[in-house]
């Protein structure tokens, strides 16, 4: 399998973003810091307190003709220590191939993370994979995921990519988030990614 390897750009993004939220008519301030992270910052405990909890009621499944249909599918998604280690290993490899990654922190608490893999994919090398986009359970619905997505899209442009490729969880609420961000069904399926996850939803985002 051929990948195009990029040299890692020395770009650092760090900013303090004040997100104004409203709950039951009262406004309060949540101070979230977004930071680009490098390979040497991906220590073994980086996801130790990250809460991936998701209770799924319905999910989209492929219909065999390029579309999807919604069916009841009830399960609870969570990451154990073994799964977190696997994610960190893949995360590190993506950065070693010239990818870029961003984390969101509430003080010292990691509440969201994202990563663009540096290996170009597709028949015209038009894609970079959005490998990760996750927000901790207690912090969802506050605009953190959207900010992380925007940072990854900007990074992909800097890496001279035309589109992001996403292998996304098929849960109904997850798909609503991605479509709201502007993602659509992938025009070209990446064979090895489809083989690894044929029941997930393969999406793209035009930059």
ABEGO torsion letter per residue (X at the ends): XBBBBBBBBBBBBBBBBBBBBBBGGBBBBBBBBBBBBBAAABBAAAAAABBABBBBABBBBBAGAGBBBBBBBBBBBBBBAAAAAAAAAAAAAAAAAGBBBBBBBBEABBABBBBBBABBBEAAGABBBBABBBBBAAABGAGAAAAAAAAAAAAAAAAGBABBBBBBBABAAAAAAAAAAGBBBBABBBAAAAAABAABBBBBBBX
